């Protein structure tokens, strides 16, 4: 009996517009710098691909007067059925102008979509491609000839330029004229107002966020730290020339309810897009009635109101300062929707929060306030310490201990709380999990005594010859990274001392920058510490070597401001540098990292908003250009429970981890930040997290403990796997986590 021929990948060829069938064309296959292969075909029709050598192949159709988006195929892989669409071709030209002193881009990214289309509103697939720019700034781009399209020009380091309702169907070429590019980051979005109101009367203002760790405090583009704009008649607005940082966005219309979007993150040279339209509404009176009407000090409560959205972003609607109530009553102009009411006492201590769904009714919403008074003391062994005590649960509450170690305040409820204690002298970072907080009926309050272990870690930092090294930074944590790091400097004799660490295993590493910028670090050393048994460690510094390269787009255009993460491993496969700092590429797209010479392999991750997330496995040295792909897909992960319910902070429990095609393991928590930067923020109350702009290839989602994450070849548990293809969404359902291993 003869065997059946193996299945092959098939490409369906489709014609659009006024292309006449049948159309003779050539499909060109290329892989890297290798020779191209040309296959003759007829459209519409089906093309069967021959067996391909291992690697990533690019498919492009060529026919007179026709245009097609490229496809990418990974070989060897399971047989696929692909669709290749051909449209009539046109050319779009423009002359790009940049300010004096700015480097003109060598290419721009062009995004084309149906006019007025929003994300997911139709089956039409938006097109994104790179178009070359010559030395005089002239862009000449081949595009599909379509009717009524919106076009965006984007170049890293410059604000995007938008062209609405273009008709690319009436001529063989279209000239956009002179297009000025403005350097710096930008924020873009859309507004919607009720019928009868003029959206162009809206004013959108952006100011640095108050007390934000990301607030722009250094370099500013054009000296600008604030921005203001009015939307066009479509409701579109663009705020440009921004320094990197966190900003508060305020939206104001003379006759509509105010809207605020706090702590909006802006990345250097990148575009931040507000994914969903900002909806302004007719103001209505949202009335709240608090019970009891006064706080425990006999004074009026204060209240902050935040509007909930479909994303994780909350919009403050009560202004920059909390509102004062009158005998427990407050009235706020607001639009119908979901809100969080945060309640503070007269001393500014947050005591409770309530969810309110406002439907426009006139009756006040009753809010019961039953805060628990906490009377506590924190000691190191038996000695009081000056510290900050943070309770983490449904909300975060901070209390400060005095010189006697005493602290007090309110919690919104009794029950289990995670408690962090942070002290500066001695340096202490301690997290106690699932602490039970209950009211003592005789005291009418919760009485707590937080006793930190009186442990001591001593050590010495030396160079390879054994000579003590002063001013080295020593970082201490536990091997499973369940507690925040403690950092101290070595003294003149190379010694260091840390108190108040949790009993059990600890991990320490030293680092120092020497003369001429030469960097050194020790191996991560571990030991066990007890109250009655101090631990002493000797940290021997090792000289570093360099890891250099340049990040460029698919056409060789450099990408400034790309975020570079390095994960170094030893020859034995262990994570070698616990605190390897992340880098960003410079204006020429270059990066320069410093890692121990003993590093055998580096998993390098490139995160450039608007370009595919890309990982590479490298050795130390110079690596020239790291080219990001021109196509990407998305990965949607269905979690077994809402994100907030997963054991992110349990040191022994496995956590969701994404494994890239080259084996790099990336925590889902970090990737959620990548998703937010690219318009897919993740609400922790949701089970689904969408990771956009991933380089094509085979991805896995696994449960890994922190200890397994540190071992390069450790296999994950309960993994699910699939192929991310260009322009498609892969959905993977992660099963419940396996039981956590014994400590």
Phi, psi and omega in degrees: 000129180284150179274150180285147177292142180295147179294150182235162176284134182243143180241117176274126182259125184239142176251145179226167177066218183261021173295132185268135178262147357280150181242121176278133182213171174240136173257119184261127179248127177227152177220109179061226180267005183289172181293154180270156175241136181244130178240128178279142182207168177235132177245142357287154182169191182234134177246127177263122182282142175286168174302134183249146175294157182301140179140185179257121184253146179247131180248130179220130178272141178233125176203145182300124177076010182238154180229144175216148173283142180288154173244154176238138181230133177264129179234144353284151179204172177296146178305141182233163170243111185251155177243127178241117186257136177243137180234159170301146186261145169222174178235138177244127182240153177200159174245115185271132179243134178236153179298157177302133180094347178268148179275125180290134181293149177275348179199161175230152174269127180250127176245128184237131177210166180300142183301130177077002183285137175253168182307123175074014185274348178206175181277352180294130183268113176303149184248132176232129180208165180263136179238133183288155176231129182278182184295341178265005179086012182272126176258135177224111192234131174277127182221161175289144180275104185233163178257138173055080181233157170254139184231136178237131172257128184224132174225133181305135180091354180232153175289147180291156173243136187241140177229124188254149171054044176282144174251101181264019185254354190260350184212167181279343179211152181224132181248119178278356179077207180277127183240108179283138176250132180252128182287157177113173178281167181213160174233128180233155179187182179230150178240149172229137180236158179294158176305143180092356178245148183264116182292336181287351175278353179287142172243127178251123180240144180233125179228150177305136182295142180289132173054032179269139177293345180254010182298140183289115183236356182244240187296132178235138177286128181054026181066018189262130174237353175229161180210156181214142180206160170247143179285161173277186184293344176275352184090003181279138175224154179218125177250122193235171177068039187261145168280157178296148178154191177250136185230154170259129181256126179244129180243124184229135173229141186299336183232014180238163181296139179291155179218135180231140177238102187275156170052053177278123186276131179239127182261143184305126176069007185248167177257126174261119181252125175282112194296316184257151179299145175273117187262116174266147185222163174300134181290141174228163183269107173272115184251133180235141179231116183267142177225125002290161187288343182233157179282175182299346178266006179079017182241170183292144172291163170236152191219140174240134183244128178235134178272131177275147180234179178290343177259183180283351184281132176257144182249119181285129182241001183253017179087180185283342180242148177302149179275142176272135176271163174237109185051042177084359184251140175213147179232130185230129172293125184205160175267153176303144181156190181263135183226158168243125177259114178261128188249132181239150173277180185293346178265004178088009179273126178286126186244342183193165171214145182226144173272132181230129174254108186268121180249014178090003183291158182272335182292144179289149176271122180282135178235116178275129179244112180232066182291151176260123177283129181249130175238110188228169178215137179239132181225155170258104194067243178253001184262130178294151177226152175277116190208165171255129181249124183240124176263129180239125179197232176300336174211173182252128181232128180250141175223143182252130178272144180270190182297337177272004180079008185268138178220160180200162180165202184234145168243147183288345181199163171277172177121201184275135177223143166277136184236128175250140175239124180235123179230149181268323184219103001286157181291117183227132168227108186229134178237122177256126186262144173054049175282129181277123179247114181230148180280130173279115185299330180285325181270342184060034180197168175266124181254121184237143169234108179265101180261115177274144179299136178274066181264160180223127171247121177244159177185177180223138175257126182229160174274178183301340178271357181091008180278130180301144183241114176279164174059026171275143178270122180254125179249131184234136174209195173253159187298342180257008176057034181272349179238151177298154180288149170250132181239132176223161178255143176288149182275190184298336180259015178080004184273156175214159183209131179228135179239162173082013177286156175297146173294148180119203184286138175230161181224136183223147177214141180249149178216151179204145173255120183263198181295143179070014179079009178292134185251148182223152171205158178266168169291149172295121181252142181239159176191177180244134184239140177227160180300321183262011183216084179302151180252138178236132181235149175243117184253113184260121182286146175237143179287149180264162170239172186258150170235113186236159176178182178225135179261125182228157175285179186299332182264007180093003179285124183295151182243098175285153175077009176288141182271126183245122174247137181241129179241097185272145179228149177281173177298334179278356176091021179255144177300126195256338183226106188292334189231043178295119184289146174284157180233163170236148180287151181276191185298336179265007179083008185271152173226156182213111181247156180240124183221156181302143180298337180284356180296127181265327181211141179239122171271108184257131182242128179251122179239101179240105182309135182091351179235158183299135171298128188228138175234149179221148172257119186233165167256168178296151178129193179265133186238011176061220184273130169257108189268124175278147183290167179262357180226160182203162173229185181236153176237119176255126183249122175267111182277156179287348179206161174306148185305323183293342182267357181279154186278064183297327188254005178275115186297335183265344186276144175289154181232154179296133182223137178262131179252121183281172182302332180264010176093004177288132180259126183236122179299140181298327179300320178289321181293334177298327176293320176299317180298318181296322180293341182246029170082017179231061180297149184249123174275123182298347176279352183264153177272337183261131172238131182252124179253104182275170172052059173254138176300141182301150179148186182269123181241149174233150172238124186227164169264122178230137170281167178299322180294321178292325180297328181285342180262117188302323186259007178293135180274142176282172181244150177051049183281149168235147189221152177192175184255123173271115181255154181303132175072013182236165178248119174267131178247123178239134179257115182275125180289169178302151183291149174289169179299142180292144179289160176295146182295000000 
